[in-house]
Amino acid sequence: MLTVLIGFASGIISGMGIGGGTLLIPALVFIVGTKQQIAQSINLLVFIPSASAALFVHARKHNIEKGLLFKLAVTGCAGAVIGSLAAVNLDSGILKKIFGTFLFIMGIYEISSKSREKNKKTGKEGCR
Amino acid sequence: MKNKNHLKTALIGFAAGLVNGIFGSGGGTILVPCLVFLMGIEDHKAHATAISIILPISLISSFIYFRYDVTDLSLTLKVAAGSVLGALFGSFVLNWVPINTLRKIFGMFMILAAIRMVF
């Protein structure tokens, strides 16, 4: 039940376009006691159905820059293979520390980011 | 100049994939500002395009995590169920909440969690 509640909270946050995943992972690690890598895989898997639903809506509104999508996705996938292989092979204690450093930078970015009012009514679907 | 743009695009994609793979999150946090500030894409289009890029990236990453047996399907299903409900709820209340204040509050949570993770 606790896990469902954590998912609920992260769903709300990502629906607002504030990195839900970056908070879901530490929540799982600290509250549920999940291993760092497992928490990360949960975030990746949960993203897939929600992103598919969001994309369906965006595609119908022609919001996707298709030319750019293919160019970015090619090198993006290469990066994903390297990044994931690193994640599954790293010691989870070390990965947790590296993740913490990344989270710290993201936190500073969220606090210092300027008002993005125009985001309110348009693109909001979870960017994790 | 054109080559330079190609390189820039390639590097942004690679960075987003790398971060999203190693941390299981954060690809969007990199892509959206890059698309908006470096490539001049409108905000809502940047969000939509970012999701369309992170989807294949997440599929590949999930596959690798799965192959290395770092998954917990029952836990994932519980989080997913909560997350779908949360996203629906969130989209209803979206226009009634002060997003920028929340952004700062969550930013502080991130910093606190970050400190606990490192030390």
gemmi code that builds the backbone of each chain (N, CA, C; Angstrom):
import gemmi

chains = {
    "A": [
        ("MET", (0.838, -1.212, 0.000), (0.000, 0.000, 0.000), (0.862, 1.246, 0.000)),
        ("LEU", (1.932, 1.192, 0.796), (2.874, 2.299, 0.871), (3.475, 2.562, -0.511)),
        ("THR", (3.801, 1.463, -1.196), (4.398, 1.575, -2.533), (3.422, 2.238, -3.498)),
        ("VAL", (2.124, 1.853, -3.404), (1.112, 2.451, -4.276), (1.025, 3.953, -4.015)),
        ("LEU", (1.083, 4.325, -2.733), (1.022, 5.744, -2.366), (2.223, 6.521, -2.919)),
        ("ILE", (3.391, 5.916, -2.845), (4.586, 6.569, -3.391), (4.422, 6.763, -4.896)),
        ("GLY", (3.888, 5.731, -5.569), (3.614, 5.834, -7.000), (2.620, 6.949, -7.287)),
        ("PHE", (1.578, 7.020, -6.464), (0.545, 8.063, -6.611), (1.175, 9.452, -6.540)),
        ("ALA", (1.997, 9.663, -5.519), (2.660, 10.965, -5.344), (3.547, 11.295, -6.540)),
        ("SER", (4.300, 10.312, -7.006), (5.200, 10.602, -8.122), (4.425, 10.839, -9.409)),
        ("GLY", (3.276, 10.164, -9.546), (2.408, 10.398, -10.702), (1.914, 11.833, -10.737)),
        ("ILE", (1.491, 12.346, -9.566), (1.017, 13.729, -9.481), (2.136, 14.693, -9.891)),
        ("ILE", (3.323, 14.463, -9.320), (4.437, 15.375, -9.571), (4.858, 15.359, -11.036)),
        ("SER", (4.947, 14.157, -11.622), (5.378, 14.149, -13.018), (4.296, 14.703, -13.935)),
        ("GLY", (3.027, 14.575, -13.526), (1.951, 15.192, -14.294), (2.090, 16.707, -14.339)),
        ("MET", (2.807, 17.260, -13.356), (3.013, 18.709, -13.323), (4.309, 19.110, -14.026)),
        ("GLY", (5.011, 18.141, -14.571), (6.231, 18.459, -15.298), (7.418, 18.724, -14.401)),
        ("ILE", (7.286, 18.361, -13.108), (8.429, 18.479, -12.214), (8.968, 17.061, -12.051)),
        ("GLY", (10.197, 16.822, -12.398), (10.755, 15.477, -12.425), (10.231, 14.512, -11.373)),
        ("GLY", (9.212, 13.734, -11.713), (8.649, 12.784, -10.767), (9.606, 11.649, -10.468)),
        ("GLY", (10.350, 11.250, -11.494), (11.257, 10.121, -11.350), (12.412, 10.420, -10.423)),
        ("THR", (12.910, 11.651, -10.514), (14.046, 11.995, -9.673), (13.652, 11.981, -8.194)),
        ("LEU", (12.343, 12.073, -7.894), (11.913, 11.942, -6.498), (11.435, 10.538, -6.171)),
        ("LEU", (10.896, 9.841, -7.190), (10.413, 8.465, -6.966), (11.565, 7.555, -6.524)),
        ("ILE", (12.713, 7.699, -7.167), (13.837, 6.814, -6.873), (14.324, 6.947, -5.417)),
        ("PRO", (14.640, 8.172, -4.929), (15.032, 8.250, -3.510), (13.910, 7.832, -2.560)),
        ("ALA", (12.646, 8.090, -2.931), (11.530, 7.683, -2.063), (11.529, 6.164, -1.907)),
        ("LEU", (11.705, 5.450, -3.001), (11.733, 3.983, -2.930), (12.936, 3.499, -2.129)),
        ("VAL", (14.075, 4.135, -2.339), (15.294, 3.712, -1.654), (15.164, 3.926, -0.140)),
        ("PHE", (14.661, 5.093, 0.267), (14.617, 5.409, 1.701), (13.418, 4.810, 2.410)),
        ("ILE", (12.222, 4.885, 1.797), (11.008, 4.472, 2.510), (10.777, 2.962, 2.389)),
        ("VAL", (10.957, 2.432, 1.175), (10.695, 1.005, 0.983), (11.965, 0.165, 1.194)),
        ("GLY", (13.128, 0.808, 1.060), (14.378, 0.071, 1.220), (14.800, -0.668, -0.040)),
        ("THR", (14.314, -0.167, -1.194), (14.651, -0.794, -2.473), (16.123, -0.543, -2.821)),
        ("LYS", (16.732, -1.519, -3.506), (18.100, -1.333, -3.970), (18.112, -0.243, -5.056)),
        ("GLN", (19.186, 0.544, -5.083), (19.275, 1.657, -6.033), (18.921, 1.253, -7.482)),
        ("GLN", (19.549, 0.194, -7.961), (19.312, -0.212, -9.353), (17.863, -0.618, -9.601)),
        ("ILE", (17.275, -1.331, -8.624), (15.878, -1.760, -8.769), (14.960, -0.542, -8.827)),
        ("ALA", (15.221, 0.436, -7.939), (14.404, 1.655, -7.927), (14.490, 2.345, -9.291)),
        ("GLN", (15.668, 2.365, -9.874), (15.842, 2.992, -11.186), (15.089, 2.232, -12.271)),
        ("SER", (15.136, 0.890, -12.196), (14.430, 0.109, -13.216), (12.926, 0.302, -13.084)),
        ("ILE", (12.438, 0.467, -11.837), (11.003, 0.711, -11.645), (10.607, 2.012, -12.329)),
        ("ASN", (11.433, 3.049, -12.136), (11.118, 4.327, -12.772), (11.110, 4.214, -14.298)),
        ("LEU", (12.073, 3.490, -14.837), (12.140, 3.310, -16.297), (10.889, 2.602, -16.810)),
        ("LEU", (10.506, 1.512, -16.124), (9.361, 0.722, -16.578), (8.053, 1.490, -16.448)),
        ("VAL", (7.905, 2.237, -15.338), (6.659, 2.970, -15.126), (6.513, 4.085, -16.161)),
        ("PHE", (7.656, 4.611, -16.603), (7.620, 5.692, -17.593), (7.009, 5.231, -18.923)),
        ("ILE", (7.244, 3.971, -19.284), (6.867, 3.508, -20.626), (5.358, 3.639, -20.930)),
        ("PRO", (4.468, 3.085, -20.072), (3.040, 3.251, -20.408), (2.573, 4.703, -20.335)),
        ("SER", (3.063, 5.450, -19.323), (2.564, 6.826, -19.200), (3.076, 7.693, -20.348)),
        ("ALA", (4.318, 7.453, -20.787), (4.853, 8.219, -21.912), (4.118, 7.858, -23.194)),
        ("SER", (3.783, 6.575, -23.359), (3.064, 6.166, -24.563), (1.722, 6.868, -24.652)),
        ("ALA", (1.023, 6.938, -23.502), (-0.276, 7.603, -23.484), (-0.117, 9.088, -23.824)),
        ("ALA", (0.888, 9.725, -23.215), (1.111, 11.149, -23.450), (1.473, 11.399, -24.920)),
        ("LEU", (2.296, 10.506, -25.479), (2.725, 10.676, -26.871), (1.567, 10.564, -27.840)),
        ("PHE", (0.638, 9.655, -27.534), (-0.533, 9.474, -28.373), (-1.276, 10.808, -28.522)),
        ("VAL", (-1.440, 11.490, -27.380), (-2.118, 12.793, -27.385), (-1.284, 13.833, -28.141)),
        ("HIS", (0.019, 13.871, -27.853), (0.898, 14.860, -28.495), (0.983, 14.663, -30.011)),
        ("ALA", (1.013, 13.397, -30.433), (1.140, 13.124, -31.861), (-0.085, 13.651, -32.599)),
        ("ARG", (-1.254, 13.503, -31.978), (-2.478, 13.994, -32.608), (-2.505, 15.511, -32.684)),
        ("LYS", (-1.806, 16.157, -31.730), (-1.753, 17.633, -31.755), (-0.561, 18.133, -32.560)),
        ("HIS", (0.178, 17.219, -33.164), (1.368, 17.552, -33.961), (2.398, 18.350, -33.173)),
        ("ASN", (2.616, 17.959, -31.930), (3.583, 18.660, -31.088), (5.001, 18.099, -31.182)),
        ("ILE", (5.148, 16.985, -31.885), (6.463, 16.338, -31.905), (7.266, 16.798, -33.118)),
        ("GLU", (8.483, 17.267, -32.873), (9.378, 17.666, -33.961), (10.032, 16.403, -34.518)),
        ("LYS", (9.420, 15.838, -35.549), (9.843, 14.498, -35.988), (11.280, 14.443, -36.505)),
        ("GLY", (11.689, 15.453, -37.271), (13.048, 15.449, -37.820), (14.084, 15.386, -36.710)),
        ("LEU", (13.824, 16.193, -35.689), (14.726, 16.272, -34.545), (14.689, 14.974, -33.736)),
        ("LEU", (13.490, 14.404, -33.625), (13.314, 13.174, -32.857), (14.271, 12.078, -33.337)),
        ("PHE", (14.326, 11.850, -34.657), (15.155, 10.753, -35.157), (16.634, 11.011, -34.910)),
        ("LYS", (17.058, 12.267, -35.164), (18.472, 12.592, -34.949), (18.873, 12.384, -33.492)),
        ("LEU", (18.032, 12.879, -32.568), (18.371, 12.786, -31.142), (18.247, 11.360, -30.626)),
        ("ALA", (17.267, 10.623, -31.177), (17.029, 9.274, -30.671), (18.176, 8.323, -31.013)),
        ("VAL", (18.818, 8.528, -32.170), (19.893, 7.620, -32.573), (21.051, 7.658, -31.568)),
        ("THR", (21.601, 8.864, -31.321), (22.703, 8.943, -30.358), (22.181, 8.704, -28.939)),
        ("GLY", (20.908, 9.069, -28.713), (20.297, 8.837, -27.408), (20.305, 7.358, -27.051)),
        ("CYS", (19.971, 6.519, -28.014), (19.937, 5.070, -27.768), (21.338, 4.533, -27.505)),
        ("ALA", (22.321, 5.061, -28.232), (23.706, 4.649, -27.985), (24.105, 5.012, -26.552)),
        ("GLY", (23.775, 6.227, -26.137), (24.058, 6.665, -24.766), (23.349, 5.788, -23.754)),
        ("ALA", (22.105, 5.399, -24.069), (21.308, 4.587, -23.149), (21.965, 3.230, -22.909)),
        ("VAL", (22.516, 2.633, -23.963), (23.157, 1.323, -23.820), (24.366, 1.450, -22.882)),
        ("ILE", (25.204, 2.460, -23.121), (26.393, 2.646, -22.292), (26.005, 2.957, -20.847)),
        ("GLY", (25.053, 3.894, -20.678), (24.618, 4.285, -19.338), (24.028, 3.120, -18.557)),
        ("SER", (23.165, 2.339, -19.205), (22.516, 1.221, -18.509), (23.517, 0.145, -18.131)),
        ("LEU", (24.456, -0.136, -19.052), (25.467, -1.158, -18.740), (26.310, -0.706, -17.555)),
        ("ALA", (26.595, 0.587, -17.498), (27.343, 1.120, -16.357), (26.522, 0.937, -15.086)),
        ("ALA", (25.225, 1.288, -15.141), (24.368, 1.219, -13.955), (24.261, -0.197, -13.404)),
        ("VAL", (24.056, -1.193, -14.287), (23.863, -2.554, -13.780), (25.168, -3.177, -13.279)),
        ("ASN", (26.303, -2.635, -13.727), (27.585, -3.201, -13.290), (28.215, -2.483, -12.104)),
        ("LEU", (27.730, -1.272, -11.804), (28.291, -0.534, -10.673), (27.804, -1.107, -9.344)),
        ("ASP", (28.606, -0.932, -8.309), (28.199, -1.278, -6.962), (27.061, -0.334, -6.556)),
        ("SER", (25.995, -0.878, -5.921), (24.825, -0.027, -5.699), (25.117, 1.113, -4.720)),
        ("GLY", (26.048, 0.906, -3.794), (26.425, 1.988, -2.880), (27.078, 3.143, -3.623)),
        ("ILE", (27.919, 2.807, -4.596), (28.596, 3.851, -5.383), (27.599, 4.548, -6.298)),
        ("LEU", (26.728, 3.737, -6.948), (25.720, 4.318, -7.839), (24.826, 5.293, -7.062)),
        ("LYS", (24.501, 4.913, -5.816), (23.660, 5.762, -4.982), (24.324, 7.126, -4.749)),
        ("LYS", (25.618, 7.107, -4.516), (26.347, 8.358, -4.296), (26.394, 9.216, -5.569)),
        ("ILE", (26.622, 8.561, -6.719), (26.660, 9.315, -7.978), (25.268, 9.895, -8.263)),
        ("PHE", (24.241, 9.057, -8.022), (22.866, 9.515, -8.210), (22.576, 10.716, -7.311)),
        ("GLY", (23.042, 10.630, -6.059), (22.841, 11.722, -5.102), (23.445, 13.025, -5.603)),
        ("THR", (24.615, 12.932, -6.217), (25.265, 14.125, -6.755), (24.428, 14.734, -7.881)),
        ("PHE", (23.929, 13.850, -8.748), (23.070, 14.292, -9.850), (21.789, 14.938, -9.305)),
        ("LEU", (21.226, 14.307, -8.280), (19.993, 14.803, -7.667), (20.207, 16.188, -7.054)),
        ("PHE", (21.366, 16.385, -6.468), (21.702, 17.667, -5.856), (21.684, 18.769, -6.918)),
        ("ILE", (22.316, 18.490, -8.062), (22.365, 19.473, -9.155), (20.947, 19.757, -9.669)),
        ("MET", (20.147, 18.683, -9.810), (18.768, 18.851, -10.268), (17.964, 19.697, -9.282)),
        ("GLY", (18.196, 19.469, -7.994), (17.496, 20.230, -6.957), (17.820, 21.709, -7.051)),
        ("ILE", (19.104, 22.022, -7.229), (19.528, 23.418, -7.382), (18.854, 24.023, -8.618)),
        ("TYR", (18.808, 23.225, -9.690), (18.196, 23.712, -10.929), (16.711, 24.025, -10.723)),
        ("GLU", (15.991, 23.122, -10.035), (14.560, 23.350, -9.788), (14.332, 24.618, -8.976)),
        ("ILE", (15.177, 24.807, -7.954), (14.987, 25.969, -7.089), (15.309, 27.264, -7.827)),
        ("SER", (16.344, 27.227, -8.662), (16.760, 28.472, -9.300), (16.069, 28.734, -10.632)),
        ("SER", (15.258, 27.753, -11.126), (14.655, 27.958, -12.440), (13.633, 29.094, -12.386)),
        ("LYS", (13.635, 29.873, -13.442), (12.717, 31.016, -13.534), (11.290, 30.514, -13.741)),
        ("SER", (10.346, 31.399, -13.498), (8.946, 31.057, -13.717), (8.740, 30.533, -15.120)),
        ("ARG", (8.019, 29.442, -15.214), (7.706, 28.937, -16.548), (6.196, 28.838, -16.673)),
        ("GLU", (5.563, 30.000, -16.518), (4.096, 30.058, -16.499), (3.467, 29.410, -17.722)),
        ("LYS", (4.089, 29.625, -18.888), (3.430, 29.135, -20.092), (3.394, 27.613, -20.151)),
        ("ASN", (4.144, 26.988, -19.263), (4.098, 25.528, -19.188), (2.763, 25.042, -18.662)),
        ("LYS", (2.151, 25.905, -17.882), (0.994, 25.494, -17.092), (-0.083, 24.772, -17.892)),
        ("LYS", (-0.417, 25.329, -19.038), (-1.572, 24.768, -19.730), (-1.186, 23.864, -20.892)),
        ("THR", (0.099, 23.781, -21.206), (0.466, 22.990, -22.379), (1.242, 21.734, -22.020)),
        ("GLY", (2.535, 21.751, -22.305), (3.285, 20.516, -22.116), (3.508, 20.216, -20.651)),
        ("LYS", (2.886, 19.189, -20.182), (3.011, 18.915, -18.761), (3.280, 17.446, -18.487)),
        ("GLU", (3.051, 16.606, -19.491), (3.115, 15.168, -19.245), (4.524, 14.724, -18.889)),
        ("GLY", (4.561, 13.940, -17.854), (5.758, 13.506, -17.167), (7.055, 13.345, -17.938)),
        ("CYS", (7.949, 14.273, -17.743), (9.296, 14.090, -18.248), (10.115, 13.577, -17.089)),
        ("ARG", (10.404, 12.312, -17.108), (11.092, 11.772, -15.949), (12.592, 11.810, -16.120)),
    ],
    "B": [
        ("MET", (28.875, 25.400, -40.322), (27.831, 25.706, -39.328), (26.846, 24.550, -39.243)),
        ("LYS", (26.514, 23.980, -40.390), (25.557, 22.884, -40.398), (26.128, 21.656, -39.660)),
        ("ASN", (27.420, 21.416, -39.932), (28.069, 20.300, -39.246), (28.082, 20.492, -37.745)),
        ("LYS", (28.292, 21.748, -37.345), (28.327, 22.068, -35.931), (26.976, 21.740, -35.279)),
        ("ASN", (25.889, 22.070, -36.011), (24.555, 21.770, -35.495), (24.312, 20.275, -35.375)),
        ("HIS", (24.801, 19.535, -36.352), (24.656, 18.085, -36.298), (25.361, 17.523, -35.078)),
        ("LEU", (26.553, 18.055, -34.825), (27.344, 17.598, -33.679), (26.619, 17.927, -32.381)),
        ("LYS", (26.081, 19.150, -32.329), (25.356, 19.577, -31.128), (24.177, 18.637, -30.868)),
        ("THR", (23.393, 18.373, -31.921), (22.240, 17.477, -31.791), (22.690, 16.089, -31.323)),
        ("ALA", (23.755, 15.593, -31.943), (24.236, 14.257, -31.593), (24.651, 14.204, -30.123)),
        ("LEU", (25.351, 15.249, -29.671), (25.830, 15.263, -28.288), (24.686, 15.380, -27.281)),
        ("ILE", (23.688, 16.208, -27.592), (22.542, 16.350, -26.680), (21.824, 15.007, -26.542)),
        ("GLY", (21.598, 14.338, -27.670), (20.940, 13.032, -27.634), (21.734, 12.038, -26.815)),
        ("PHE", (23.038, 12.008, -27.055), (23.903, 11.069, -26.347), (23.878, 11.324, -24.832)),
        ("ALA", (23.985, 12.600, -24.451), (23.986, 12.950, -23.024), (22.676, 12.529, -22.363)),
        ("ALA", (21.560, 12.785, -23.038), (20.254, 12.421, -22.469), (20.150, 10.907, -22.295)),
        ("GLY", (20.621, 10.166, -23.302), (20.568, 8.703, -23.225), (21.444, 8.167, -22.113)),
        ("LEU", (22.647, 8.730, -22.016), (23.604, 8.286, -21.002), (23.054, 8.513, -19.588)),
        ("VAL", (22.563, 9.733, -19.333), (22.026, 10.067, -18.016), (20.816, 9.198, -17.695)),
        ("ASN", (19.898, 9.075, -18.671), (18.694, 8.301, -18.422), (19.012, 6.816, -18.195)),
        ("GLY", (20.071, 6.345, -18.838), (20.466, 4.957, -18.647), (21.114, 4.730, -17.292)),
        ("ILE", (22.046, 5.599, -16.928), (22.797, 5.350, -15.691), (21.979, 5.676, -14.446)),
        ("PHE", (21.069, 6.657, -14.529), (20.278, 7.031, -13.354), (18.833, 6.553, -13.425)),
        ("GLY", (18.437, 5.984, -14.542), (17.053, 5.522, -14.679), (16.049, 6.658, -14.662)),
        ("SER", (16.526, 7.882, -14.821), (15.661, 9.065, -14.825), (16.477, 10.258, -15.288)),
        ("GLY", (15.819, 11.384, -15.455), (16.554, 12.618, -15.704), (16.814, 12.949, -17.158)),
        ("GLY", (16.436, 12.059, -18.072), (16.624, 12.365, -19.487), (15.853, 13.619, -19.900)),
        ("GLY", (14.627, 13.715, -19.395), (13.787, 14.868, -19.725), (14.320, 16.157, -19.142)),
        ("THR", (14.877, 16.040, -17.930), (15.419, 17.221, -17.263), (16.586, 17.795, -18.067)),
        ("ILE", (17.254, 16.945, -18.846), (18.344, 17.427, -19.689), (17.813, 17.891, -21.039)),
        ("LEU", (16.928, 17.072, -21.619), (16.463, 17.359, -22.974), (15.633, 18.633, -23.093)),
        ("VAL", (14.681, 18.818, -22.164), (13.765, 19.951, -22.331), (14.510, 21.292, -22.359)),
        ("PRO", (15.357, 21.596, -21.350), (16.089, 22.870, -21.442), (17.009, 22.955, -22.665)),
        ("CYS", (17.617, 21.830, -23.061), (18.478, 21.846, -24.250), (17.678, 22.201, -25.497)),
        ("LEU", (16.509, 21.580, -25.632), (15.685, 21.846, -26.814), (15.199, 23.294, -26.821)),
        ("VAL", (14.841, 23.790, -25.625), (14.296, 25.148, -25.546), (15.397, 26.196, -25.730)),
        ("PHE", (16.487, 26.050, -24.955), (17.488, 27.120, -24.934), (18.556, 26.975, -26.015)),
        ("LEU", (18.929, 25.748, -26.362), (19.993, 25.579, -27.356), (19.450, 25.446, -28.771)),
        ("MET", (18.225, 24.928, -28.894), (17.721, 24.688, -30.236), (16.510, 25.539, -30.580)),
        ("GLY", (16.044, 26.321, -29.618), (14.960, 27.265, -29.894), (13.603, 26.649, -30.195)),
        ("ILE", (13.332, 25.487, -29.594), (12.023, 24.845, -29.790), (11.033, 25.411, -28.759)),
        ("GLU", (9.776, 25.582, -29.169), (8.752, 26.059, -28.227), (8.601, 25.094, -27.058)),
        ("ASP", (8.211, 25.643, -25.917), (8.108, 24.856, -24.686), (7.297, 23.573, -24.807)),
        ("HIS", (6.048, 23.696, -25.285), (5.205, 22.489, -25.294), (5.689, 21.472, -26.319)),
        ("LYS", (6.271, 21.980, -27.432), (6.822, 21.048, -28.426), (8.076, 20.368, -27.879)),
        ("ALA", (8.853, 21.122, -27.099), (10.061, 20.546, -26.493), (9.675, 19.406, -25.554)),
        ("HIS", (8.600, 19.604, -24.749), (8.144, 18.555, -23.837), (7.737, 17.303, -24.606)),
        ("ALA", (6.907, 17.517, -25.643), (6.402, 16.384, -26.428), (7.555, 15.657, -27.114)),
        ("THR", (8.470, 16.427, -27.706), (9.592, 15.805, -28.414), (10.492, 15.067, -27.436)),
        ("ALA", (10.708, 15.656, -26.250), (11.540, 14.999, -25.235), (10.952, 13.642, -24.866)),
        ("ILE", (9.642, 13.593, -24.643), (9.013, 12.310, -24.277), (9.206, 11.298, -25.408)),
        ("SER", (9.067, 11.763, -26.659), (9.182, 10.829, -27.787), (10.608, 10.286, -27.913)),
        ("ILE", (11.603, 11.048, -27.428), (12.986, 10.563, -27.475), (13.283, 9.646, -26.283)),
        ("ILE", (12.736, 10.005, -25.108), (13.031, 9.210, -23.912), (12.313, 7.864, -23.936)),
        ("LEU", (11.213, 7.777, -24.684), (10.508, 6.494, -24.746), (11.395, 5.373, -25.310)),
        ("PRO", (11.983, 5.528, -26.515), (12.890, 4.452, -26.974), (14.100, 4.267, -26.064)),
        ("ILE", (14.602, 5.376, -25.517), (15.749, 5.294, -24.606), (15.392, 4.446, -23.381)),
        ("SER", (14.191, 4.695, -22.812), (13.761, 3.941, -21.640), (13.506, 2.479, -21.976)),
        ("LEU", (12.996, 2.219, -23.190), (12.767, 0.830, -23.599), (14.090, 0.064, -23.631)),
        ("ILE", (15.100, 0.669, -24.243), (16.408, 0.005, -24.331), (17.008, -0.188, -22.939)),
        ("SER", (16.953, 0.867, -22.127), (17.510, 0.774, -20.777), (16.788, -0.293, -19.959)),
        ("SER", (15.449, -0.303, -20.033), (14.669, -1.303, -19.292), (15.084, -2.702, -19.704)),
        ("PHE", (15.289, -2.887, -21.009), (15.673, -4.200, -21.515), (17.008, -4.639, -20.896)),
        ("ILE", (17.971, -3.718, -20.846), (19.277, -4.062, -20.268), (19.154, -4.355, -18.764)),
        ("TYR", (18.413, -3.512, -18.044), (18.198, -3.758, -16.607), (17.554, -5.130, -16.410)),
        ("PHE", (16.595, -5.442, -17.290), (15.884, -6.716, -17.202), (16.833, -7.891, -17.444)),
        ("ARG", (17.673, -7.765, -18.476), (18.621, -8.831, -18.801), (19.598, -9.097, -17.650)),
        ("TYR", (19.932, -8.035, -16.934), (20.857, -8.187, -15.806), (20.114, -8.474, -14.500)),
        ("ASP", (18.796, -8.719, -14.633), (18.001, -9.141, -13.488), (17.920, -8.108, -12.374)),
        ("VAL", (17.995, -6.824, -12.707), (17.762, -5.808, -11.679), (16.366, -5.211, -11.882)),
        ("THR", (15.350, -6.079, -11.719), (13.971, -5.606, -11.808), (13.172, -6.274, -10.693)),
        ("ASP", (12.074, -5.661, -10.313), (11.178, -6.242, -9.325), (9.763, -5.979, -9.837)),
        ("LEU", (9.214, -6.977, -10.549), (7.961, -6.732, -11.255), (6.780, -6.437, -10.339)),
        ("SER", (6.700, -7.117, -9.177), (5.521, -6.876, -8.335), (5.563, -5.460, -7.752)),
        ("LEU", (6.766, -5.028, -7.380), (6.922, -3.664, -6.875), (6.620, -2.652, -7.993)),
        ("THR", (7.087, -2.959, -9.202), (6.859, -2.073, -10.342), (5.362, -1.906, -10.609)),
        ("LEU", (4.605, -3.030, -10.536), (3.167, -2.951, -10.793), (2.464, -2.076, -9.767)),
        ("LYS", (2.892, -2.196, -8.491), (2.269, -1.373, -7.443), (2.530, 0.110, -7.691)),
        ("VAL", (3.799, 0.430, -8.006), (4.140, 1.832, -8.268), (3.379, 2.332, -9.500)),
        ("ALA", (3.296, 1.473, -10.540), (2.622, 1.875, -11.773), (1.146, 2.181, -11.529)),
        ("ALA", (0.495, 1.323, -10.716), (-0.922, 1.541, -10.424), (-1.115, 2.890, -9.739)),
        ("GLY", (-0.282, 3.165, -8.738), (-0.371, 4.446, -8.029), (-0.073, 5.605, -8.958)),
        ("SER", (0.923, 5.403, -9.821), (1.374, 6.477, -10.683), (0.313, 6.904, -11.706)),
        ("VAL", (-0.405, 5.916, -12.255), (-1.460, 6.231, -13.226), (-2.546, 7.068, -12.549)),
        ("LEU", (-2.963, 6.629, -11.345), (-3.980, 7.380, -10.609), (-3.476, 8.784, -10.268)),
        ("GLY", (-2.212, 8.852, -9.857), (-1.619, 10.137, -9.500), (-1.554, 11.083, -10.683)),
        ("ALA", (-1.196, 10.544, -11.855), (-1.100, 11.383, -13.045), (-2.463, 11.941, -13.434)),
        ("LEU", (-3.507, 11.083, -13.308), (-4.872, 11.538, -13.614), (-5.278, 12.640, -12.660)),
        ("PHE", (-5.060, 12.381, -11.353), (-5.399, 13.356, -10.321), (-4.632, 14.654, -10.561)),
        ("GLY", (-3.330, 14.508, -10.857), (-2.471, 15.669, -11.067), (-2.940, 16.529, -12.235)),
        ("SER", (-3.421, 15.879, -13.302), (-3.833, 16.666, -14.453), (-5.129, 17.440, -14.172)),
        ("PHE", (-5.930, 16.931, -13.203), (-7.141, 17.666, -12.847), (-6.844, 18.894, -11.991)),
        ("VAL", (-5.875, 18.747, -11.081), (-5.610, 19.862, -10.157), (-4.542, 20.825, -10.692)),
        ("LEU", (-3.981, 20.471, -11.857), (-2.850, 21.217, -12.412), (-3.051, 22.735, -12.424)),
        ("ASN", (-4.258, 23.158, -12.807), (-4.469, 24.592, -12.960), (-4.811, 25.304, -11.662)),
        ("TRP", (-4.906, 24.539, -10.583), (-5.234, 25.172, -9.300), (-4.065, 25.211, -8.327)),
        ("VAL", (-2.940, 24.684, -8.745), (-1.813, 24.678, -7.805), (-0.701, 25.621, -8.268)),
        ("PRO", (-0.013, 26.235, -7.298), (1.091, 27.131, -7.648), (2.334, 26.326, -8.033)),
        ("ILE", (2.452, 26.007, -9.340), (3.511, 25.121, -9.818), (4.905, 25.603, -9.417)),
        ("ASN", (5.119, 26.923, -9.526), (6.480, 27.394, -9.287), (6.884, 27.283, -7.822)),
        ("THR", (5.895, 27.441, -6.932), (6.187, 27.241, -5.510), (6.492, 25.770, -5.259)),
        ("LEU", (5.661, 24.892, -5.857), (5.882, 23.458, -5.695), (7.256, 23.047, -6.203)),
        ("ARG", (7.615, 23.623, -7.349), (8.914, 23.335, -7.956), (10.048, 23.600, -6.957)),
        ("LYS", (9.928, 24.704, -6.232), (10.971, 25.051, -5.263), (10.942, 24.099, -4.062)),
        ("ILE", (9.718, 23.755, -3.611), (9.606, 22.829, -2.481), (10.214, 21.471, -2.845)),
        ("PHE", (9.865, 20.980, -4.043), (10.412, 19.691, -4.464), (11.914, 19.770, -4.683)),
        ("GLY", (12.361, 20.936, -5.159), (13.807, 21.135, -5.312), (14.517, 20.957, -3.986)),
        ("MET", (13.893, 21.488, -2.916), (14.498, 21.346, -1.586), (14.504, 19.888, -1.132)),
        ("PHE", (13.394, 19.176, -1.410), (13.345, 17.742, -1.100), (14.465, 17.003, -1.817)),
        ("MET", (14.676, 17.380, -3.095), (15.723, 16.713, -3.879), (17.078, 16.927, -3.227)),
        ("ILE", (17.340, 18.154, -2.786), (18.642, 18.447, -2.181), (18.824, 17.661, -0.878)),
        ("LEU", (17.743, 17.619, -0.064), (17.831, 16.855, 1.186), (18.092, 15.377, 0.913)),
        ("ALA", (17.321, 14.817, -0.032), (17.506, 13.398, -0.372), (18.907, 13.169, -0.917)),
        ("ALA", (19.384, 14.121, -1.727), (20.715, 14.001, -2.327), (21.787, 13.927, -1.244)),
        ("ILE", (21.675, 14.805, -0.249), (22.678, 14.830, 0.819), (22.677, 13.505, 1.572)),
        ("ARG", (21.461, 12.990, 1.839), (21.391, 11.702, 2.549), (21.958, 10.555, 1.727)),
        ("MET", (21.833, 10.669, 0.405), (22.331, 9.584, -0.445), (23.851, 9.577, -0.540)),
        ("VAL", (24.430, 10.760, -0.503), (25.881, 10.831, -0.663), (26.593, 10.518, 0.652)),
        ("PHE", (26.003, 10.990, 1.790), (26.718, 10.793, 3.062), (26.113, 9.682, 3.926)),
    ],
}
model = gemmi.Model(1)
for chain_id, residues in chains.items():
    chain = gemmi.Chain(chain_id)
    for i, (resn, *xyz) in enumerate(residues, 1):
        res = gemmi.Residue()
        res.name, res.seqid = resn, gemmi.SeqId(i, " ")
        for name, pos in zip(("N", "CA", "C"), xyz):
            atom = gemmi.Atom()
            atom.name, atom.element = name, gemmi.Element(name[0])
            atom.pos, atom.b_iso = gemmi.Position(*pos), 0.0
            res.add_atom(atom)
        chain.add_residue(res)
    model.add_chain(chain)
structure = gemmi.Structure()
structure.add_model(model)
structure.setup_entities()
